Amino acid sequence: MSNSVANALKAMQKPELSSTIEFIQNVNRFFDFLNVSKRFQSQRTRNDDLEPYCSVDDPRLKWLKDGFLKFLKDRASEGEQIPDLSKTERGRLCLSKATLTGCHITVHSFIEICQKLLKIEGVEYILSDKFNQDPIEEFFGKQRSAGGHHDIPSLEQFGHHFMRNVFAGNRAASSKRGNVRPQADVDVDTEEEILPKRPRPSKK
């Protein structure tokens, strides 16, 4: 789901790919809007979609609501209008209802919290990436990995895995199948000074 993939499909010059190209471009832009992680990220990447949010009237907020959500709704409606399709076939033509609902909740929640925060005195900008749930997903990913094939742990097992992850910290292995960014390692101060030997008790 990136512009490079969309551009590659464009280069093929096949009219039947136009809907796929439009879908990829819109989803890529949606991801960019919600993954602004650094203040000057847009300058380094030369991507204006990664600018911090500095105004309640940011045009990206309007596009999320009136552009992206409308696009998803229109795509779902198009699939419903195609005749002679089974329920399963019709469901494959667009995103699942759960995904559409999730996008709807995400967009409206982000717009509301972004506009409220920007009205607070002293708030200069918003980095949308800070609202993601990667730490939570990573935590439960480690819990599932610790359980192996047994994915319904008891309270005692969950507590054991939790304490093991607490002591291991970021060194605990994350799930290889997860879609979250691992958290940065935290430097641990260590002392190089050799401790003095304790005298052995004398034998009597």
C-alpha positions in Angstrom: 0.0 0.0 0.0 2.5 2.6 -1.2 2.8 5.2 -3.9 5.6 3.3 -5.4 3.3 0.3 -6.0 0.6 2.6 -7.4 3.1 4.2 -9.8 4.4 0.8 -10.9 0.8 -0.2 -11.7 0.3 3.1 -13.6 3.3 2.4 -15.7 1.6 -0.8 -17.0 -1.1 1.4 -18.6 -3.9 -1.0 -18.1 -7.4 0.6 -17.7 -8.6 -2.3 -15.6 -6.1 -1.3 -12.8 -7.5 2.2 -12.3 -9.6 1.2 -9.3 -6.8 -0.7 -7.7 -4.4 2.3 -8.2 -7.0 4.7 -6.7 -7.5 2.4 -3.7 -3.7 2.1 -3.0 -3.2 5.9 -3.3 -6.0 6.6 -0.9 -5.0 4.0 1.7 -1.3 5.2 1.5 -2.4 8.8 2.1 -4.6 7.7 5.0 -1.6 5.8 6.6 0.7 8.9 6.0 -1.8 11.2 7.7 -1.9 9.0 10.8 1.8 8.2 11.0 3.4 11.7 11.5 6.1 10.7 14.0 8.6 13.6 13.9 8.3 17.4 13.7 10.5 17.7 10.6 9.7 14.4 9.0 8.1 16.0 6.0 11.2 17.9 5.1 13.5 14.8 5.3 11.1 12.7 3.3 9.9 15.5 1.0 6.3 14.4 1.7 3.9 17.2 2.8 1.4 14.6 4.1 3.8 14.0 7.0 3.7 17.6 8.2 2.7 18.0 11.9 -0.9 19.2 12.5 -0.8 22.8 13.5 -4.3 24.1 12.8 -7.8 22.9 13.5 -8.6 23.8 9.9 -5.8 21.5 8.5 -7.1 20.4 5.1 -6.0 16.8 5.9 -8.6 16.6 8.6 -11.3 17.5 6.1 -9.9 15.0 3.5 -10.0 12.2 6.1 -13.7 12.8 6.8 -15.1 14.0 3.5 -12.6 12.3 1.1 -11.3 9.0 2.6 -14.5 7.9 4.4 -16.6 8.9 1.4 -14.3 6.9 -0.9 -14.7 3.8 1.3 -18.5 4.2 1.4 -18.7 4.6 -2.4 -16.6 1.5 -2.9 -18.9 -0.5 -0.6 -22.0 0.8 -2.4 -20.6 -0.2 -5.8 -20.1 -3.7 -4.7 -23.7 -3.9 -3.4 -25.0 -2.9 -6.8 -23.4 -5.6 -8.8 -26.1 -8.3 -9.6 -25.9 -12.1 -9.5 -23.3 -12.3 -6.8 -23.4 -14.5 -3.7 -23.0 -13.0 -0.3 -19.4 -14.3 -0.1 -18.5 -12.9 -3.5 -20.0 -9.6 -2.7 -18.1 -9.4 0.6 -14.8 -9.9 -1.2 -15.4 -6.8 -3.3 -14.7 -4.4 -0.5 -13.3 -4.1 3.0 -15.1 -6.1 5.8 -17.7 -4.3 7.8 -15.5 -4.5 10.9 -12.6 -2.8 9.0 -14.9 -0.1 7.7 -16.3 0.5 11.2 -12.8 0.7 12.5 -11.7 3.3 9.9 -14.8 5.3 10.7 -14.1 5.3 14.4 -10.4 6.1 13.9 -11.0 9.0 11.6 -13.7 10.7 13.7 -11.8 10.1 17.0 -8.5 11.5 15.6 -10.2 14.6 14.1 -12.0 15.3 17.4 -9.0 14.9 19.7 -6.7 16.7 17.3 -8.9 19.7 17.1 -9.5 19.8 20.9 -5.8 19.5 21.7 -4.8 22.3 19.2 -7.2 24.6 21.0 -5.3 24.3 24.3 -3.0 27.1 25.0 0.6 26.2 24.5 0.0 23.3 22.1 1.9 24.1 18.9 1.5 20.9 16.9 0.2 17.3 17.0 2.1 14.2 15.9 -0.5 11.7 14.9 1.8 8.7 15.3 1.7 9.3 19.1 -1.9 8.0 19.2 -1.0 4.5 17.9 -1.4 1.4 20.0 1.9 -0.2 19.1 3.1 -0.6 22.7 -0.1 -2.3 23.7 -0.1 -4.6 20.6 3.6 -5.5 21.3 2.8 -6.3 24.9 0.1 -8.8 24.1 2.1 -10.1 21.2 4.8 -11.1 23.7 2.1 -12.7 25.9 0.9 -14.8 23.0 4.4 -15.8 22.0 5.2 -16.9 25.6 2.1 -19.2 25.6 3.1 -21.0 22.4 0.2 -23.0 21.0 -1.7 -22.4 24.3 -3.4 -19.0 23.6 -5.8 -19.0 26.5 -3.6 -18.7 29.6 -4.8 -18.9 33.1 -4.4 -16.0 35.5 -1.4 -17.7 37.0 0.2 -18.2 33.6 -0.5 -14.7 32.5 1.1 -13.3 35.7 4.2 -15.5 35.2 4.6 -14.3 31.6 4.0 -10.7 32.6 6.7 -10.8 35.3 9.2 -12.5 32.9 8.6 -9.7 30.4 9.0 -7.0 33.1 12.4 -8.3 34.0 13.4 -8.9 30.3 12.2 -5.4 29.3 12.7 -4.6 25.6 15.0 -7.6 25.3 11.9 -9.9 25.4 11.3 -11.3 22.0 8.4 -9.7 20.1 6.2 -11.6 17.8 7.7 -12.0 14.3 4.2 -11.8 12.8 3.3 -8.6 14.5 2.8 -5.4 12.5 4.2 -3.0 15.1 7.5 -1.1 15.3 9.7 -2.4 18.2 10.4 0.1 20.9 13.9 1.5 21.1 16.3 -0.2 23.5 16.9 1.6 26.7 20.5 2.1 27.7 21.4 0.5 31.1 24.2 2.1 33.1 26.8 -0.4 34.1 29.8 -0.1 36.4 33.2 -1.3 35.2 34.8 -1.2 38.7 35.8 -4.7 40.0 34.2 -5.4 43.4 36.6 -6.3 46.2 36.7 -10.0 47.1 35.2 -10.9 50.4 37.6 -12.7 52.7 36.9 -16.3 53.1 35.9 -17.4 56.6 38.9 -19.0 58.3 38.7 -22.6 59.0 38.8 -23.6 62.7 
